[in-house]
Amino acid sequence: MSRHRLAALAVAMLAAWGMPAVSFAEAPIRIGAPLPLTGALSPEGVKLQQGYELWKDTVNAAGGIAVGAIKRPVEIVYYDYQSATPKAVQLAEKLATDDKVDFMFGPFGSGASKAASTVSERYGIPMLAPTASSVEVYDQGYKNLFGTFTANDTLSEPMAEIVKAKAPNVKRVAILARNDLYPLALGQEFEKSSKKRGLEVVYFEKYAISTLDHASALTEIKAAKPDWIVATGYINDMILIRKQMADLGIKAQIVTMINAPAYQEFIDATGPLADNVTSATWWHPAVRYESKDVFGSAAKYTEMFQKKFNALPDFTNATGSSVGVVLQMAIEKAGSIDRDKIRETLAKGGFDTFFGPLSFNSVGQAVSYVPPVFQIQNGKPVVIYPDVIKGGELQLGVR
């Protein structure tokens, strides 16, 4: 009989004899986490790991996750897939078969999450995906995949609506998208949202994942004379694009970049060029959710993150912690780490977290909160939507 079963039997016997239950030293709940800790996506991978670690350390400091009457500590098993999706899949397989993890956190981004979810589905391991927003991730009919990001159009729709309402002279849109599942899908959503409001998309092109010079595409964008420029990709892409826009003298009334402006590193790297850049994201320190998780509120989460890492948390840090709190709340609701029970509990949703209220649709994607839209103003992110947390209004650039 396993140590877990023996401990559970002992607790039941004590309860039957009218004696108080006691805590036992239990084996940890093991969670597999393939991350891009080196390579082009390493900035994002490190941010996710920080989010995981803050959650894990907070849980373990409180004695662990309550599984019925017993508390069990958390152990996260990390592997670096070096920003290569095929390697992420290989390491997910290793976590499932060699390490025999109980649960899994998905790799970074929609593309890698979709690829690795085939492994978790094959082995019946619930996988919580912290950064998979593209609906294409969830079109496989899988039962074990749950993502904390809402769909890409929840970013493009409010941004396009703000542009339509606040910038009536904006008529022409240029979109430059990284040729990767999430950034490309997001660019396509911005195209749909723009056309839906009668805006003309005068330029839409993809750039290769390994692109180190965007001058050619940006020169074409300049010639198209857009009023609104949208660029999608990851932090290193966006820093380079913003700098090259300045080098080429490219200006527009509105410049939108997803998601790099949410990172302080973007502001630090681009300096004054960051000003007036707009973005949308799934979480921001300005949100004011109260929660029933281990953190208690978004404000408390921000405070704890700052204390541990000496920096404000961004949406990638926060979503890393969010998958932890959702898994913890599911385990504690179910009173078990049985995968079938956890899968059923996750599917029911209703989790009040510091990240926002989290419930999932029938294919496992979050559908329960409103992502904020913000703009860098005087070197600081200012939320311009939704109204309940708005800190300012959209500022237009000069062409």
Residue pairs with C-beta under 8 A, 6 or more apart in sequence:
1 9
3 26
3 27
4 26
4 27
4 70
7 24
7 26
7 70
8 68
8 69
8 70
10 24
11 21
11 22
11 24
11 68
11 69
11 70
14 20
14 21
14 22
15 21
15 69
21 69
23 63
23 70
23 71
24 70
26 64
26 67
26 70
26 71
26 72
26 73
27 72
28 64
28 72
28 73
28 74
28 75
29 64
29 65
29 67
29 72
29 73
29 74
29 75
29 102
29 103
29 331
29 337
30 75
30 76
30 77
30 99
30 100
30 101
30 102
30 103
31 74
31 75
31 76
31 77
31 101
31 102
31 103
31 104
31 105
31 327
32 76
32 77
32 79
32 92
32 95
32 96
32 99
32 101
32 103
32 104
32 105
32 125
33 48
33 49
33 52
33 76
33 77
33 78
33 79
33 104
33 105
34 78
34 79
34 80
34 81
34 88
34 91
34 92
34 95
34 107
34 112
34 116
35 45
35 48
35 49
35 78
35 79
35 80
35 81
35 107
35 108
36 42
36 44
36 45
36 80
36 81
36 82
36 83
36 88
36 107
36 108
36 112
37 45
37 46
37 49
37 78
37 80
37 82
38 45
38 80
38 82
38 83
39 82
39 83
39 84
40 83
40 209
40 210
40 234
40 236
41 83
41 108
41 109
41 234
42 83
43 234
43 235
43 236
43 263
43 265
44 108
44 109
44 131
44 234
44 235
44 316
45 80
45 83
45 108
47 263
47 314
47 316
47 317
47 320
48 105
48 108
48 130
48 131
48 316
48 317
48 319
48 320
49 78
49 320
50 305
50 309
50 317
50 320
51 130
51 313
51 316
51 317
51 318
51 319
51 320
51 321
51 322
51 324
52 76
52 105
52 320
52 321
52 323
52 324
53 76
54 304
54 305
54 308
54 309
54 317
54 320
54 321
55 74
55 294
55 320
55 321
55 324
55 325
55 328
56 74
56 76
56 324
57 308
58 294
58 295
58 304
59 65
59 73
59 74
59 294
59 324
59 328
60 73
60 74
62 294
63 71
63 73
64 71
64 72
64 73
64 74
65 71
65 72
65 73
65 74
65 328
65 331
65 332
66 331
66 332
67 331
67 332
67 335
67 336
67 337
68 335
68 336
72 337
74 324
76 105
77 95
77 99
77 101
79 91
79 94
79 95
81 87
81 88
81 90
81 91
81 107
81 112
85 107
85 111
85 112
85 115
86 115
88 107
88 112
88 115
88 116
89 115
89 116
89 118
89 119
92 104
92 107
92 116
92 119
92 120
93 119
95 101
95 104
96 104
96 119
96 120
96 122
96 123
96 125
97 123
101 125
102 125
102 337
102 339
103 125
103 126
103 127
103 128
103 327
103 337
103 339
103 342
104 116
104 120
104 125
104 126
104 127
104 128
105 127
105 128
105 129
105 130
105 320
105 323
105 324
106 112
106 113
106 116
106 117
106 127
106 128
106 129
106 130
106 131
106 132
106 145
106 147
106 323
107 113
107 116
108 130
108 131
109 131
109 132
109 180
109 181
109 182
110 131
110 132
110 133
110 134
110 136
110 137
110 181
110 182
110 185
111 180
111 181
111 182
113 129
113 131
113 132
113 137
113 145
113 147
114 132
114 134
114 136
114 137
114 140
114 181
116 127
117 127
117 129
117 137
117 140
117 142
117 144
117 145
118 140
119 125
120 126
120 127
120 142
120 144
120 145
121 140
121 142
121 143
121 144
121 145
124 144
124 339
124 340
125 144
125 339
126 144
126 146
126 327
126 339
126 342
126 343
126 346
127 144
127 145
127 146
128 146
128 147
128 148
128 323
128 326
128 327
128 346
129 137
129 145
129 146
129 147
129 148
129 149
129 323
130 147
130 148
130 149
130 316
130 319
130 320
130 322
130 323
131 149
131 182
131 316
131 319
132 138
132 145
132 147
132 149
132 182
132 365
133 147
133 149
133 150
133 151
133 152
133 155
133 182
133 186
133 282
134 151
134 152
134 181
134 182
134 185
134 186
135 151
135 152
135 185
135 365
136 181
136 185
137 145
137 147
137 181
137 365
138 145
138 147
138 363
138 364
138 365
139 363
141 363
142 363
142 364
143 343
143 364
144 343
145 363
145 364
146 326
146 346
146 347
146 360
146 364
147 360
147 364
147 365
147 366
148 282
148 319
148 322
148 323
148 326
148 355
148 358
148 366
149 282
149 319
149 365
149 366
150 282
150 365
150 366
150 367
150 368
150 369
150 371
151 365
151 367
152 182
152 185
152 186
152 189
153 189
153 192
153 193
154 370
154 371
155 186
155 189
155 258
155 280
155 281
155 371
155 373
156 186
156 189
156 190
156 192
156 193
156 280
157 189
157 193
158 280
158 370
158 371
158 373
158 385
158 386
159 190
159 193
159 256
159 278
159 280
159 373
160 190
160 193
160 194
160 196
160 197
160 199
161 193
161 197
162 373
162 384
162 385
162 394
163 170
163 197
163 199
163 228
163 254
163 394
164 170
164 197
164 199
166 393
166 394
166 396
167 227
167 228
167 253
167 254
167 394
167 396
169 227
169 253
170 199
170 227
170 228
170 253
170 254
171 199
171 200
171 227
172 199
172 200
172 202
172 224
172 225
172 226
172 227
172 228
173 190
173 191
173 194
173 199
173 200
173 201
173 202
173 203
173 226
173 227
173 228
173 229
173 230
174 201
174 202
174 203
174 204
174 221
174 224
174 226
174 228
174 229
174 230
174 252
175 187
175 190
175 191
175 201
175 203
175 204
175 205
175 229
175 230
175 231
175 232
176 187
176 203
176 205
176 207
176 214
176 217
176 218
176 221
176 229
176 230
176 231
176 232
176 241
177 183
177 184
177 186
177 187
177 188
177 204
177 205
177 206
177 207
177 231
177 232
177 233
178 184
178 206
178 207
178 209
178 211
178 232
178 233
178 234
178 237
179 206
179 207
179 208
179 209
180 209
180 233
183 232
183 233
183 234
183 258
184 206
184 232
186 232
186 258
187 204
187 206
187 230
187 232
190 230
190 232
190 256
191 201
191 204
194 201
194 228
195 201
199 228
202 224
202 225
202 226
203 220
203 221
203 224
203 226
205 217
205 220
207 214
207 217
207 233
207 237
211 237
212 240
213 244
214 240
214 241
214 244
215 244
215 247
215 248
218 241
218 244
218 245
218 248
218 250
219 248
221 229
221 250
222 248
222 249
222 250
226 252
227 252
227 253
227 254
227 399
228 252
228 253
228 254
228 255
228 256
229 245
229 250
229 252
229 254
229 255
229 256
230 256
230 257
230 258
231 237
231 238
231 241
231 255
231 256
231 257
231 258
232 257
232 258
233 241
233 258
233 260
234 259
234 260
235 259
235 260
235 263
235 265
235 266
237 260
238 257
238 260
238 261
238 266
239 260
239 265
239 266
239 269
239 270
241 257
242 255
242 257
242 266
242 270
242 273
242 274
242 277
243 270
243 273
245 255
245 273
246 273
251 397
251 398
251 399
252 397
252 399
253 396
253 397
253 398
253 399
254 276
254 278
254 394
254 396
254 397
255 276
255 277
255 278
255 397
256 277
256 278
256 279
256 280
257 266
257 277
257 278
257 279
258 279
258 280
258 281
259 279
259 280
259 281
259 315
259 316
260 266
260 279
261 267
261 274
261 277
261 278
261 279
261 374
261 376
261 381
262 279
262 281
262 284
262 314
262 315
262 316
262 374
262 381
263 314
263 316
264 311
264 312
264 314
266 274
267 274
267 376
267 379
272 379
274 376
274 379
275 376
275 377
275 378
275 379
276 375
276 376
276 377
276 395
276 396
276 397
277 375
277 376
278 373
278 374
278 375
278 376
278 384
278 394
279 373
279 374
279 375
279 376
280 371
280 372
280 373
280 374
281 314
281 315
281 371
281 372
281 374
282 315
282 319
282 355
282 369
282 371
283 298
283 314
283 315
283 318
283 319
283 322
283 355
283 356
283 371
283 372
284 315
284 372
284 374
284 381
284 383
284 389
285 298
285 302
285 312
285 313
286 372
286 374
286 381
286 383
286 389
286 391
287 298
287 356
287 372
287 389
288 297
288 298
288 299
288 389
289 297
289 298
289 352
289 353
289 354
289 355
289 356
289 357
290 296
290 297
290 298
290 352
291 297
291 298
291 325
291 352
291 353
291 354
292 329
292 352
292 353
293 325
293 328
293 329
293 351
293 352
293 353
293 354
294 325
294 328
295 301
295 304
295 321
295 325
295 354
296 354
297 354
298 354
298 355
300 354
301 313
301 318
301 321
301 354
302 312
302 313
305 311
305 312
305 313
305 317
305 321
306 312
306 313
309 317
318 354
318 355
319 355
321 354
321 355
322 353
322 354
322 355
322 358
325 351
325 353
325 354
325 355
326 346
326 351
326 353
326 358
327 342
329 351
329 353
330 342
330 345
330 346
330 351
331 337
331 342
333 345
334 341
334 342
334 344
334 345
336 342
346 360
347 360
347 364
349 358
349 359
349 360
349 368
350 357
350 359
351 357
351 358
351 359
355 369
356 368
356 369
357 368
357 369
358 366
358 368
358 369
359 366
359 367
359 368
360 366
360 367
360 368
361 367
370 386
372 383
372 385
372 386
372 389
373 383
373 384
373 385
374 381
374 382
374 383
374 384
375 381
375 382
375 384
375 392
375 394
375 395
376 382
377 392
377 395
382 391
382 392
383 389
383 390
383 391
383 392
384 390
384 391
384 392
384 393
384 394
